[in-house]
Amino acid sequence: METLKGNTAAAPIRTAVVGFGISGKVFHTPLIAADPDYSLDVIVTADPDRLAEAAKLYPHARIVPTPEALFALAGDLDLVVLGTPPATHFDLAATAIAHGLHVVVDKPFVTTSAQGKELISRASDAGVQLTVFQNRRWDADFLTLQKLVREGALGEVRSFESRFEWWRPEGFGNWRDTAALADGGGILNDLGAHLIDQAIQLFGPVADSYGETANHGHPDGADTEAFVSLLHESGVRSRLWMNGKAAQVGARFHVLGSQAGYTKWGLDGQEPALAAGMTPSDPAYGIDPQTHWGTLGIDGDQQPIAPVPGAYPLFYAELATALRGEGPLPVTASESLDVLKVIEEIHALA
């Protein structure tokens, strides 16, 4: 990997964030601004309200209206973070790579696996790092389950159920409500990118997959509800549900092993905390209330399990280490490409 151009190992990683919607505002900019390994130098947004808010929150950052204006400043940057709709990812990432910049792409990675392969090849040829923001690997509940599985607390895991479900009949209020399937739209592309990635991280490569999708009112025919069944090479069966219009939600995790089960209700609290203005330096950041703890055991003998704290900041901490040539990327683009291939297979058969 090339060293950070125009930068020393000790200097902050000069960073630009493209987009200041939910992704840019809630996730990327707060995490980058809180990490001393980075400087938040540029934010790209053309929306007047978002521009004003970005300038207020980050007065030291330069706000520019277009990616073209950003890339004109490429010589003074090291890293570009793409918090934009998936249909834009390939072109923006390819342009950043052509300027010699490292790239973080929000999930879903790109709209096709062919695009993903092409970006991976271009990044390799350019000597830059390409990663995907699979932040749900650092959810408190996922980290807790990962620890339980690693320690053998459930015995041999046989069945893994995982859900991202909300009651949002009015929609999500962003690109997810209108993006066509060909543009990376649909709940399987969106939330499936997280759930499938988590399942693979826990139980390894997928040997076979099956899925069901449905559209309940999406104007471009993209799926608004999805179910995925994965048979891992390890023998574990993962069953994954995604639904933004669930009047009653199911358990976040329900995992059955040869010795015990683990059940967890409720979603990780880091996103709402960041959206409410909490910073990662707050002592309460990433801490699930006891009412949200999962339970481990068998019927009649279950114990609450104190969760591992949620840790979205670790994505950028590990990325900084990787960009300085001192460790692996937090997420490899090839891992997200594997997830995208599973999604494509399910869409082809659904």
C-alpha positions in Angstrom: 0.0 0.0 0.0 1.2 3.5 -0.7 1.9 5.7 2.2 -0.5 8.5 2.9 0.4 11.0 0.2 1.7 14.3 1.5 1.1 13.0 5.1 3.2 11.5 7.8 2.2 8.5 9.8 1.6 10.8 12.8 -0.4 13.4 11.0 -4.2 13.2 10.8 -5.7 11.4 7.9 -7.2 14.2 5.7 -10.8 13.2 5.0 -13.7 14.2 2.9 -17.3 13.0 3.4 -19.6 13.0 0.3 -23.2 13.4 1.4 -24.8 14.8 4.5 -28.0 12.8 4.8 -28.5 10.1 7.4 -25.3 8.3 6.5 -23.0 11.3 6.4 -24.6 13.3 9.2 -25.4 10.5 11.7 -22.6 8.0 11.1 -19.5 9.2 9.3 -18.9 12.8 10.3 -19.5 12.2 14.1 -17.2 9.2 14.1 -14.5 10.9 12.1 -14.6 14.2 14.0 -14.3 12.2 17.3 -11.2 10.3 16.2 -7.8 12.2 16.5 -6.4 10.1 13.8 -8.5 12.0 11.3 -9.2 15.6 10.2 -12.6 16.3 8.7 -11.5 18.6 5.9 -14.3 18.6 3.4 -18.1 17.9 3.3 -20.0 17.6 0.1 -23.6 18.7 0.0 -25.7 20.9 -2.2 -28.8 21.0 -0.1 -29.0 24.5 1.5 -30.4 23.2 4.9 -27.8 20.4 5.1 -25.0 22.8 4.1 -26.0 25.2 6.9 -26.1 22.4 9.4 -22.8 21.0 8.3 -21.2 24.4 8.6 -22.6 24.9 12.1 -21.5 21.4 13.3 -18.1 21.4 11.7 -16.9 25.0 11.3 -13.4 23.9 10.4 -14.5 21.8 7.4 -14.8 23.2 3.9 -18.3 22.7 2.5 -18.5 22.2 -1.3 -21.6 21.6 -3.4 -20.4 18.9 -5.8 -18.1 15.9 -6.1 -16.3 17.8 -8.9 -15.4 20.5 -6.4 -14.2 17.9 -4.0 -11.9 16.2 -6.5 -10.4 19.5 -7.4 -9.0 19.4 -3.8 -7.7 15.8 -4.1 -4.1 16.8 -3.6 -4.9 17.9 -0.1 -6.8 14.8 0.9 -6.1 11.2 1.8 -9.5 9.6 2.2 -12.9 10.0 0.7 -16.0 8.6 2.4 -19.1 8.0 0.3 -22.3 8.5 2.2 -24.4 8.7 -0.9 -27.1 6.5 -2.6 -25.8 3.2 -4.0 -26.3 4.1 -7.6 -23.6 6.8 -7.2 -21.0 4.6 -5.5 -19.2 3.1 -8.6 -18.6 6.4 -10.4 -17.6 8.3 -7.2 -15.3 5.5 -5.9 -13.7 5.1 -9.3 -13.0 8.8 -9.6 -11.5 8.9 -6.1 -9.3 5.9 -6.9 -8.2 7.6 -10.1 -7.1 10.6 -7.9 -5.1 8.3 -5.7 -7.4 8.5 -2.7 -8.4 5.8 -0.3 -12.1 5.1 -0.2 -14.8 4.2 2.3 -18.0 3.2 0.5 -21.3 3.0 2.4 -23.3 -0.2 2.0 -24.7 -1.5 -0.2 -21.3 -1.6 -1.8 -22.3 -1.1 -5.4 -25.3 -2.1 -7.5 -23.7 -5.2 -9.2 -21.0 -7.6 -8.4 -19.3 -6.8 -11.7 -19.0 -3.2 -10.5 -17.5 -4.4 -7.2 -14.9 -6.6 -9.0 -14.0 -3.6 -11.2 -13.5 -1.3 -8.2 -11.4 -3.9 -6.3 -9.2 -4.3 -9.4 -8.8 -0.5 -9.9 -7.9 0.1 -6.2 -5.3 -2.7 -6.4 -3.8 -1.2 -9.5 -3.7 2.3 -8.0 -2.2 1.1 -4.7 -5.1 2.5 -2.6 -7.3 1.0 0.0 -11.0 0.3 -0.6 -13.3 -0.6 2.2 -17.1 -0.8 2.9 -18.8 0.6 6.0 -20.3 -2.5 7.5 -20.8 -0.8 10.8 -23.3 -3.4 12.1 -20.3 -5.6 12.8 -19.8 -3.3 15.8 -23.4 -3.4 17.2 -23.5 -4.2 20.9 -25.8 -7.2 20.4 -23.7 -8.6 17.5 -20.4 -8.2 19.4 -22.1 -10.0 22.4 -23.3 -12.9 20.3 -20.0 -13.1 18.5 -18.3 -13.5 21.9 -20.8 -16.1 23.1 -20.3 -18.2 19.9 -16.5 -17.9 20.2 -16.5 -19.0 23.8 -18.8 -22.0 23.0 -21.5 -20.8 25.4 -24.3 -22.2 23.2 -22.5 -25.4 22.4 -22.7 -26.3 18.7 -24.8 -23.6 17.0 -27.5 -25.1 14.8 -29.9 -22.3 14.0 -29.4 -18.5 13.7 -32.4 -16.1 13.3 -31.8 -12.4 12.8 -34.2 -9.6 12.1 -34.1 -5.9 11.2 -37.8 -4.9 11.5 -39.4 -1.5 12.1 -42.9 -0.1 12.0 -42.4 2.7 9.5 -45.5 2.7 7.2 -44.7 6.2 6.0 -41.3 5.0 4.7 -37.7 5.8 5.7 -37.7 9.4 4.4 -34.7 9.0 2.1 -33.5 7.3 -1.1 -34.7 4.0 0.2 -38.3 4.9 -0.4 -37.8 5.5 -4.2 -34.6 3.8 -5.5 -35.3 1.2 -8.1 -33.8 -2.3 -7.8 -31.4 -1.6 -10.6 -30.1 1.4 -8.6 -29.4 -0.7 -5.5 -32.8 -0.1 -4.0 -34.9 -2.5 -2.0 -34.7 -3.7 1.5 -32.7 -6.8 0.6 -29.9 -4.6 -0.9 -30.1 -2.2 2.0 -30.6 -4.2 5.2 -29.7 -7.5 3.7 -26.2 -6.2 3.2 -25.9 -6.0 7.0 -27.7 -9.2 8.0 -26.0 -11.4 5.5 -22.6 -9.9 6.4 -23.2 -10.6 10.1 -24.2 -14.2 9.4 -21.1 -14.8 7.3 -18.9 -13.2 10.0 -20.4 -15.6 12.6 -20.7 -18.8 10.7 -18.5 -18.6 7.6 -19.1 -18.9 3.8 -22.5 -19.7 2.3 -23.0 -23.0 0.6 -26.6 -22.5 -0.5 -29.1 -19.7 -0.3 -32.8 -19.2 -0.7 -34.9 -16.0 -0.5 -38.4 -14.5 -0.7 -39.1 -10.9 -1.4 -42.3 -8.8 -1.6 -43.2 -5.2 -2.6 -45.8 -3.5 -0.6 -46.2 -0.2 -2.3 -42.7 0.7 -3.5 -43.2 2.9 -6.6 -40.3 1.3 -8.6 -41.1 -2.3 -7.7 -38.1 -2.8 -5.3 -38.7 -5.1 -2.4 -40.0 -3.7 0.9 -39.9 -7.0 2.7 -37.5 -9.9 2.5 -36.6 -13.3 4.0 -33.3 -15.1 3.4 -32.2 -18.6 4.3 -28.5 -19.4 4.2 -26.9 -22.8 4.7 -23.3 -22.1 5.7 -20.5 -24.5 4.8 -20.1 -25.0 8.6 -23.6 -26.6 8.7 -25.3 -23.7 10.5 -28.6 -22.5 9.0 -29.2 -18.7 9.1 -32.7 -17.3 8.7 -32.9 -13.5 8.2 -35.9 -11.2 8.0 -36.0 -7.5 6.8 -39.2 -5.4 7.0 -39.8 -1.7 7.4 -43.6 -2.2 7.8 -43.7 -4.7 10.6 -46.6 -3.9 13.0 -45.1 -6.2 15.5 -41.4 -6.9 15.4 -39.7 -10.2 16.2 -36.6 -10.9 18.2 -33.5 -9.2 17.0 -31.6 -12.5 17.5 -32.8 -16.0 18.3 -29.9 -18.5 18.3 -30.2 -22.2 19.2 -27.3 -24.4 20.0 -26.7 -27.9 21.4 -26.4 -26.6 24.9 -28.2 -23.3 25.1 -30.0 -20.6 23.2 -29.6 -16.8 23.1 -32.5 -14.4 22.5 -32.2 -10.7 22.2 -35.0 -8.1 21.6 -34.5 -4.5 20.3 -32.1 -2.8 18.0 -28.6 -1.5 18.8 -28.8 2.1 20.3 -25.8 3.7 18.6 -27.7 5.1 15.6 -30.4 6.9 17.6 -27.8 8.1 20.1 -25.6 9.6 17.3 -28.7 11.1 15.7 -29.6 12.7 19.0 -26.2 14.4 19.1 -24.4 12.0 21.5 -20.7 11.8 20.7 -18.6 8.6 21.0 -16.7 10.2 23.9 -19.8 10.2 26.1 -19.5 7.5 28.8 -23.0 6.3 27.9 -22.2 5.8 24.3 -22.7 2.2 23.1 -24.2 1.0 26.4 -27.4 -0.9 26.1 -29.9 -0.5 29.0 -30.5 -3.6 31.1 -34.0 -3.8 29.7 -32.5 -4.6 26.3 -30.1 -7.3 27.5 -30.4 -10.7 25.8 -30.8 -14.0 27.7 -28.8 -17.2 27.6 -29.8 -20.6 28.6 -32.7 -23.1 28.2 -36.4 -22.7 29.0 -36.8 -22.3 32.7 -33.2 -21.5 33.3 -32.2 -18.3 31.4 -29.8 -15.7 32.6 -29.5 -12.1 31.3 -26.2 -11.4 29.6 -24.5 -8.0 30.0 -23.7 -6.9 26.4 -20.3 -5.9 25.0 -20.5 -2.1 24.4 -21.4 -1.1 20.9 -18.3 0.3 19.1 -18.9 1.9 15.7 -15.7 4.1 16.3 -13.7 0.9 16.0 -14.3 0.9 12.2 -12.4 4.1 11.8 -9.8 3.2 14.4 -9.0 0.0 12.5 -9.1 1.9 9.2 -6.5 4.4 10.4 -4.2 1.5 11.4 -4.6 0.0 8.0 -4.0 3.2 6.1 -0.7 3.6 8.0 0.3 0.1 7.0 0.1 -1.3 10.5 -2.9 -3.7 10.3 -5.7 -5.1 8.1 -8.7 -3.2 6.9 -11.8 -3.4 9.2 -13.8 -4.7 6.2 -12.4 -5.9 2.9 -14.2 -5.0 -0.2 -14.1 -8.7 -1.2 -16.1 -9.6 1.9 -18.8 -7.1 0.8 -18.6 -8.5 -2.7 -19.4 -12.0 -1.3 -22.5 -10.5 0.3 -23.5 -8.8 -2.9 -23.3 -12.1 -4.8 -25.6 -13.7 -2.3 -28.1 -10.9 -2.8 -27.9 -11.1 -6.5 -28.5 -14.9 -6.4 -31.6 -14.4 -4.3 -33.0 -11.6 -6.5 -32.4 -13.8 -9.6 -34.5 -16.6 -8.1 -37.1 -14.6 -6.1 
